[in-house]
Amino acid sequence: MSKAILALDIGSTKVCAAIAQPKDEELVVTGIGIAKAQGLKKGIITNIDLAAKAIKQAYEDANRIAGTSPKKAVVALSGAYVKSTNSNGIVNIPNKEISIDEINRVMQTALYNANIPHEYEVVHVLPYKFKVDDQDFIEDPLGMNASRLEVDAHIITAPKSSLFNLNKAVKQAGIEIENIVLSGYASAIAVLNEDEKELGACVIDMGGSTCNLVIYSGNSIVYNDFLAVGSMHITNDLSMALHTPLSTAEEIKVYYGDLKEPKSDYIEIPVIGDEENTHQVSLEIVYNVIHARVEETLMILAQSIEKSGLKDQLGAGVILTGGMTKLEGLRELSSAIFDHMPVRIAKPKKIPSLHESLEDPAFSTLIGLICYGNGEFTLYEIDSNKRLRYKNERSFSDSEEKIEAFEPIASHDKEDEILEELTNMQNFEEQNSSVKGKLSKFMRWLTQLF
């Protein structure tokens, strides 16, 4: 790959832009820009103009350092937007050998079979289990001899209106969106090793105002969830409990945030509304406030893991990342709340960079976006552009033609005839609703045949 990669993580507390370029056959981060988030709340854009202003500031800072200005970005999508579902697809293999065309066809079939609301757009189709004839748990079916291929896929969708707002904010900053990636998926790419993927792991990115949870098993994500709570809630709690300004509460959290044991010391802090005067507070109160909020957050996340029904498949346990993980004692408290499952605090994988700060857990999503742009993703997936991506390839083909998400692909000589018949049936369906059942049956037959 020869072009520069622009990654854009639009978070609730900060907007980060990073530019990575290939140098001496390796990827190097040459520029990074960080701006205070504006027009965003709990991962959702609430003001397009303010969000665009923050994005532009981060982008221009990264450009200034890198000395280059890529115009297309890989952009993170907050879990606050998304809904997900699992679906199944089956196709026949006419040539008895599974090619990339058959893999694409079976994934398109799984997508077609999914019940996706009209107002939602597909962001990812991630296959997590292949079956070849009667052989289950096939890791990679490419090149295998078979008469039938089956797939179970995890499909992530987002409201069209939310994607439009995201695209508009990014475009106002002078950037085009090249790909949209679920932030939890990006974080998983940045922190998981191959053993953890194989054993099964839950990755939780604990950010400023949100927690994004994904469960990774084998080849892919099989479950994702979102919690609108983050480290800023601890700051708010401290501000209210100690009657001190938010800026002071943030400093207390950073310097005295400790979940291991309370301390008996006292500190002097300014009074909210009268910052010239100070009062004493016990660090034990600080401990109790932080502990209560973090414990509640972890308990809700533990309930989400239980709800997934996949807890028994998490051989590698829970991997925590994000800015909130810098609290001392978080790993021990998490292990107790997660029924003594293995818990690891993870930094993102190292990418050569001029900025040591990128090794901070707060930048896991940003690093994951860079890795995604460099070709590191699930073995196969249909991305936000409705194209099949697979290992060592950037897209299904070199052409700019998109693969439509909801239309099975026909590649035989009778394609025109079949599509004409399908069009006639669809026109007739508009005139007479009684043929809906026949149309549905015909579409499913068409999918299985081709």
N, C-alpha and C positions, 0 to 999 in steps of 0.2 A: 504494500500500500504506500502511495507516495504523497497523498494530500494531507493537509493538517486537519486535526479533529477539534471541533469546538464543542465542549460539554457545558450544559447550562442546568444548574440545580436551583430551582426557584422555591425556596423554603419559606417558612412562616416568620423566621427571625432574620435570615440573611439570604441574599441572592449571590450565588457563586458562579463564576465563569472561568473555564480553564481551556487553554489551547495546548495541544500536544502535537508534536511533529516527529516524523521518523528521522533519526540520525544514526549513521553507522549501523543500520539494520536493527535498531531498537527504538522504541517510542520514548520520547523525552517531553516532559511538560515544560514548555518554554514561557508560558505566561499564565498568571492567575489574577482575577479581580474579585473583590468581595464588597458588596454594598448592603447597607441595612435594608431589610425588606420593607416595602411600602405597598399598600393596596392589597395586602394578603392577610387572611385570618384563618387559622387552623387548616392551612394547606390549600385554601380556596381563594381565588382572585375575587376581591370585593371592589376594586377600583382599577380599571384597565390602564388609565393614564399614569397613575402612581406606580403601578407594577411595571409598566414599560420604562418609566424613568429609572427605577432601581436596576432593571435588567440592562439598560443602556449604560449606566454607570459602571457596573461590573464588567460588561463586555469591553468597553473602551479602556478600562484599566488593564485588562488582560492583553488587549491589542498593543497597548503602549509598551508593555514589558516584552511581549513576544516579537514585536516588530512585524507582525503579519495580521491580516484581517479576514479570516474565513467567514463566509456569509451564511453557511448552513450549520445548524447545531443539532446535537442529540440532546433532547430536553427531557427532564424528569417529570413524571406525572404523579402527583400526590395520591395516596390511597384514599383520600377523602372523596375523590371523584368516582371511584370505580365500583363496579359490581362484577362478580365472576360466577361462572357456572362450569360444570363438567359435562362433556358430551362424548359420544361414541360414533365412530364411522367404520364402515366395512366396504371394501371394493374387491372385485375379481381381478386376477392378474392374467390377462389373455396370453401374454408371451412367456408365462411361467418363470419369469425372472423379475425381481423387484428393482425398478429403476427409480431415479429421483422423481420422474413423472408420476409413478404410482404412489409414492410417499406424499407428493403434493396433492394428488387426487383424494387420498384417504383423509388427509387433514381438511381439505375443502368439504368433504362429505360430513365430517364431524362438525364442522362449522355450520353447514347447511341444516343439520339435524338439531342444532342447539336452538333453544327458545330464547331469542334475543329481542327485547323490545324495540319497536321501530325507532324510538328517539335515542337509542344508544348506538355507539360506533365501536367496532372491534379494535382493540389496541394490541393484544397478543393472543395467538393460538399456540399453546405450548403442549406438545404431546408428552405424556409421562409414562405411557405403557403401550408397547406394540405387541401384537399377536400375529404370528404367521401360521396359517392353517390351524392346527391344534396345539402349536407350541406357544406357551405363554412367556411373559417377561423377557421378550426379545429386546436387547439393548439397542441394536442398530440393524434394521432389516435390509438395508441397501445391499443389492447383489445376491440376495438369497433366492433360492428356487422355491416357488410357492404357487398355489392356485387362488389363495385368498389372503388379504392383508386387513388387519383390524387395528384400530388405534383408540385409546382413551386420551382425551385432551382437556386441558384446563384453559378456559376461554375468559379473558379479561376484557371488559367493556367499560366505556365511560360515556356520559351524556354528550350528545352532539353539541349542545349549547356550551358546556364547560370546555370542550376541546376548541370550539370557535373562539371563546374568550381568551384561552391560553394562546392560541395561534395569533390572535389580534394583538395581544400585549407584546409578544415576541416580535411580531412584524413591525410594530411601532418603534421598536428599539433598533430596527434596521437589520434584522436577522430572519432568515427563513428556517422553518423546522424541517430537518432531514429525517428524524425519527423521534418518536415518543416512546419512552420506556418507563414502566412503573417503577417508582423510586425504591420500593422494597426489593424488586427484582434486581435493580442496579446495585443496591447494597449487598445482596447475596453474591453477585458476581465478584464484588470487591473483597469479600471477607472469607468465603468458603473455600476450603481445599477439596481435593478430589475424594479423599477418604470420608469427609463429612457429607459430601453429596451422596456418596454410595450408601452410607449408613443411615442417612436421613437426619435432617437438622431443621430447627426452627430459628430463623434469623429475625431479630427484632431491632429495628433502627429507632432509637429513642432520641428524638430531636427536640427542637425548641418548643413547639406547640403540638406535636403529633408523635405517635408511635406507629410505625408501619411494620406489620408482621407478615412473614411468608414462611411456608413450610416447604422445604426442598427435599425431594425423595428421588433417588436414582438419577434420571436424566433431566428432571424439570421441577418447577413449582407445581404443587398439587393443591395448594390452599393459600389464600391471602386474607388479611383482615386489617382493620384500621381503628385506632383509638385517638380521639382528639384531646390528648393530654400529653404534656411535655415538660421540659425543665422550666419554662416560663411560668408554669402554674406553681412551682415551688417558690419562685421569686415573688409572685403575687401573694401567696400564703404568708410568706415571711413579712412582706410589707404590711399586710393587714394585722398580723399577730403582734408585730413589734412596733407598729405605728411609726414606720420610717419610710422615707422615699424609696421608690422602686430601684433607683440607681444604687442606693446603699444596700438594699435587700439583695441585689445581684452580687455585690461584692462580698457580702456575708456568706452567700451560698457558695461562691467560688473558693473563698479562703477558709471557711469553717464547715463546709458541707462534709459531714462524716456520719456514716450509718453504722459504725462499729460499736461505739459506746458514747454516752453523754459525758461532757466535761463540766466541771464545777466552776470554771472561770467566768469572769464577767467582762463585757466589752461596752465601750461608750459609743453610742450611735445617735445621729441627729433625729429630731422629732419631725414628723411630717407636718408641713405647714408652718413650721418655726425652726428652720434648719440651723439657726444661730445657737440654739440651745440643744443640749444633749441629755440623754438619760442612760442609765445602766440597764443592761439585760443579761440574763444568764445564758450561757452557751447550751445549757440543758434544754431551755425553751427552743432554741434554734434546732437542736437535735430532734426534739419531739415533733416539731412542725415538719421538718424535712422527712423524717421517718414515716410519719402518718401519710403524707402525700405519695411517697415512693411505694410504700407497702400497698396502698389502695390501687395504684397503677399496676403493680406487678400482679396483684390478685385478679384484676380484670383481664390482664393478658393471659394468666393461667387458665381462666375460664374459657378464653377464646381457643386455647390449645385443646382443652377438653372438648369443646364444641366441635372442633374439626374432626374428631374421631380418629385422629392419626397419632395420638400421643405414644402409643406402643411402637410406632415405627420410627421414633426419633432416637436412633442409636447413638448419634453424636450429641444429643442433648440440645441445649439452647445457646445460641451465639448472640450476644448483645453488642451493639455498636451504636454510634451516634454520640452527640455532645453530652447527653445526660449520663453516659456511662463513666464519666470522670469523677463521679461521686465515690469517695472512699467507702468500701464495705458493701458496694452494690452487688458484687458477685456472690458474697456469702448470704445476703438477704434473699437474693433471687433463687439460689439453690434451695433454701428452706421453703420458699413459697411454691416453687416448681417441683415439689415432692422429691427433693434431693436428686434431681436430674443433673447431669453434667452441665455446667455453665461456664462459658468462656467469654471474656471481654475482648473484642476483636478490633484491631486496627486494619485499615485497608491495605491490600497488597502494595508492595513498593514499586513505584514507577520512577525511573530516574528523573529528577526534578531539581530546579534551582531553589525550590521552596520546601524546606523541611516541614513546614506546617501541614503539608498534605498527608503526613503520616498520622495525623490526629483522627480519632474515630468520627469526628464531626464531618469529615470529608469522604466518608465511605461511599455515599451516593454519587458524588462528583467523580471519584476514581472509577466507580462501576460504570458510569456513563462513558468515560474515556475508553475503558476496556471493551464495552459494547460496540463503540464506534470503530474499534480496532479488530472486530471479528470474534470477540469472546462472548458467547451466548449459548443458550440451550442448543443441543445437537441439531434439532430442527425447530423452526418456528415460522409462523406467519406473522409478520410485523405490522406496525401501524400503517404502513403503505400497502397492505394487503399482498405483500410479496413473500414468497418462501425464502427464508434464509437458512443456510445449513453450514456445517463445519467447513472451514477453509474457503467459503464462498460468501460474497457480500449480498448477492441477491439471486433469485431463481434463474435469471438470464441477464445478459448484458443489455438487452433492449429496455426501453423506458415504458413498455406496455405493462400496465398493472393487471394483476390477477384479481378478478372480482371476488369478493368474499362470499357472496351468497349464490353464485352461479357455478354449478359443476362444470368442469372443463371437458369439452368434447373435442376429440382429435381425429376422428375417422372421416372417411370420404362422405358419409351422409350427414355431416354436421349441418350444412345449410338447410337440408330437407327437414332435419329434426328441429332446428331452431325456428324454421318457418311454421312448422306444426305447433310448436310451443307458443309462438306469438299468436297464432290463430286461436288457440285455446285460451290464452290470457285475454284476448279481445272479447271472446265469447263470454268469458267469466265475468267481465265487467257488465255485460248485458243480462246475464242470467246467473244469479248466485247459486243455482241448484247444481252447477257443475264443479263447485269448489272441491268436493270430495274426489272427483275424477282427476282434476288438475293436480291435487296433492299426490295422489297415487301415481300419476304419470311422472311427476318430478322425481319421486323416490325411485321409480323404475329406471329413469334416465341416469340418475346418480350411480346406481349399482352397476348398470350396464357399462358406463364409461368411466 
